[in-house]
Amino acid sequence: MAEEYARRSARVILVDPEDRVLLFRSGDLWFTPGGGIEDGETPAQAASRELREETGLLVRPEQLGPVVAESGGYAELGWTSGLFSDAYYFHRSPAGFVVDTSGFQPVEMSSMSGHRWWTAEELAASEKQVVPWELAALVRDLLAGRLPATPVRLTWHH
């Protein structure tokens, strides 16, 4: 019998018109916008909701397109442990978009310490802990128009 997921998440690789990726910071970790899939939600619906809550950007689920990458595995995070699964969508923000974090949930308000836009080169050269691993290479492919036919499997980062 297959073990159930402790958490399934939907995340967005959000790129601005200058080809920079938005990442949020919590402690020493930098990561893409997104979060847990709630009961009754599809991954695209969760990604759309999380994007609105965390950045203020309104994107309908069908505007996200297909999942471009997946990652998952076992983790013990203190608040839960077990199997995790992350689905990543790729989306471009409109010109003039300004991140609005006023929709953060209380846990996000207490744990997020900032955000910034990163170029693929900055991601590749950074000594910071950025997840998902292999994000720089994936972003380079996406920016070059190389959308995968099936989701790329990224190394689990826990």
C-alpha positions as CSV (number, residue, x, y, z in Angstrom):
1,M,0.0,0.0,0.0
2,A,1.4,3.4,-1.0
3,E,2.0,5.9,1.8
4,E,-0.2,9.1,1.7
5,Y,1.4,12.4,1.2
6,A,2.0,14.5,4.4
7,R,1.8,17.6,2.1
8,R,1.3,18.3,-1.6
9,S,2.2,21.7,-2.8
10,A,1.8,23.8,-5.9
11,R,4.5,26.4,-6.6
12,V,5.1,29.0,-9.3
13,I,8.3,30.0,-11.0
14,L,7.3,33.6,-11.5
15,V,9.5,35.5,-13.9
16,D,9.3,39.3,-14.5
17,P,9.8,41.1,-17.9
18,E,13.6,41.4,-17.1
19,D,13.8,37.5,-16.9
20,R,14.3,37.5,-13.1
21,V,12.7,34.9,-10.8
22,L,10.9,35.9,-7.7
23,L,12.0,34.1,-4.5
24,F,10.9,34.5,-0.9
25,R,13.2,34.1,2.1
26,S,12.5,32.3,5.4
27,G,15.6,32.0,7.6
28,D,18.5,30.9,5.3
29,L,16.2,29.4,2.7
30,W,15.0,31.0,-0.6
31,F,12.1,29.5,-2.5
32,T,9.4,30.1,-5.1
33,P,5.9,31.4,-4.2
34,G,3.4,28.6,-3.5
35,G,2.2,26.3,-0.8
36,G,-0.1,23.5,0.2
37,I,-2.9,22.1,-1.9
38,E,-6.1,22.3,0.1
39,D,-8.9,19.7,0.1
40,G,-10.9,19.9,-3.1
41,E,-8.3,22.0,-5.0
42,T,-6.4,21.0,-8.1
43,P,-2.7,21.8,-8.1
44,A,-3.4,24.7,-10.6
45,Q,-6.1,26.1,-8.3
46,A,-3.7,26.0,-5.4
47,A,-0.9,27.6,-7.3
48,S,-3.3,30.4,-8.4
49,R,-4.5,31.0,-4.9
50,E,-1.0,30.9,-3.3
51,L,0.3,33.3,-6.0
52,R,-2.5,35.8,-5.2
53,E,-2.0,35.4,-1.4
54,E,1.8,35.8,-1.5
55,T,2.3,38.2,-4.3
56,G,-1.0,39.9,-5.0
57,L,-0.9,38.7,-8.6
58,L,-4.2,37.4,-9.9
59,V,-3.8,34.6,-12.4
60,R,-6.6,32.1,-13.3
61,P,-5.6,28.5,-12.9
62,E,-5.9,27.8,-16.6
63,Q,-3.5,30.7,-17.3
64,L,-0.7,28.8,-15.6
65,G,-0.3,26.2,-18.2
66,P,1.1,22.8,-17.5
67,V,3.4,21.7,-14.6
68,V,7.0,22.2,-15.8
69,A,8.8,20.5,-12.9
70,E,8.2,18.2,-10.0
71,S,10.1,17.4,-6.8
72,G,9.3,15.3,-3.8
73,G,10.4,12.9,-1.1
74,Y,10.5,12.3,2.6
75,A,11.1,15.1,5.1
76,E,10.8,15.7,8.9
77,L,10.0,19.4,9.3
78,G,8.9,19.6,12.9
79,W,5.3,20.6,12.2
80,T,4.9,17.4,10.1
81,S,6.8,14.6,8.5
82,G,6.3,12.1,5.7
83,L,6.2,12.2,1.9
84,F,6.1,15.6,0.2
85,S,5.3,16.5,-3.4
86,D,5.9,19.8,-5.1
87,A,4.5,20.7,-8.6
88,Y,6.0,23.8,-10.3
89,Y,4.3,26.0,-12.8
90,F,6.0,28.7,-15.0
91,H,4.4,32.1,-15.4
92,R,5.5,35.6,-16.5
93,S,4.4,38.6,-14.5
94,P,3.1,41.7,-16.4
95,A,5.2,44.8,-16.8
96,G,5.0,47.1,-13.8
97,F,3.9,44.3,-11.4
98,V,4.9,45.1,-7.8
99,V,4.8,42.3,-5.2
100,D,2.1,42.8,-2.6
101,T,2.5,40.5,0.5
102,S,-0.5,41.9,2.3
103,G,-2.3,38.5,1.6
104,F,0.2,36.5,3.7
105,Q,-1.3,34.1,6.2
106,P,-0.2,34.6,9.9
107,V,2.4,31.8,9.6
108,E,3.9,33.5,6.5
109,M,3.9,36.9,8.2
110,S,5.9,35.5,11.1
111,S,8.3,33.4,9.0
112,M,9.0,35.3,5.8
113,S,11.8,37.8,6.0
114,G,11.8,39.2,2.5
115,H,11.7,38.6,-1.2
116,R,13.8,39.6,-4.3
117,W,14.0,39.0,-8.0
118,W,17.0,36.8,-9.1
119,T,18.6,36.4,-12.5
120,A,19.5,32.8,-13.6
121,E,23.1,33.8,-13.3
122,E,22.6,35.0,-9.7
123,L,20.9,31.7,-8.9
124,A,23.7,29.6,-10.4
125,A,26.4,31.6,-8.7
126,S,24.7,32.0,-5.3
127,E,26.0,30.3,-2.2
128,K,22.5,30.8,-0.6
129,Q,20.2,27.8,-0.1
130,V,17.8,28.1,-3.0
131,V,15.0,25.5,-3.6
132,P,14.2,23.7,-5.7
133,W,17.7,22.6,-6.4
134,E,18.6,22.9,-10.1
135,L,16.3,25.9,-10.4
136,A,18.9,27.9,-12.3
137,A,19.2,25.3,-15.1
138,L,15.5,25.0,-15.3
139,V,15.0,28.7,-15.5
140,R,17.6,29.0,-18.3
141,D,15.6,26.4,-20.3
142,L,12.3,28.1,-19.6
143,L,13.6,31.5,-20.6
144,A,15.0,30.0,-23.8
145,G,11.6,28.7,-24.7
146,R,12.4,25.1,-24.0
147,L,9.3,24.0,-22.1
148,P,9.5,20.4,-21.2
149,A,7.0,17.9,-22.9
150,T,6.7,16.3,-19.5
151,P,7.6,17.7,-16.0
152,V,11.3,17.8,-15.2
153,R,12.1,15.7,-12.1
154,L,14.1,17.9,-9.7
155,T,16.2,16.5,-6.9
156,W,14.4,16.6,-3.6
157,H,15.9,19.1,-1.3
158,H,15.5,17.6,2.2
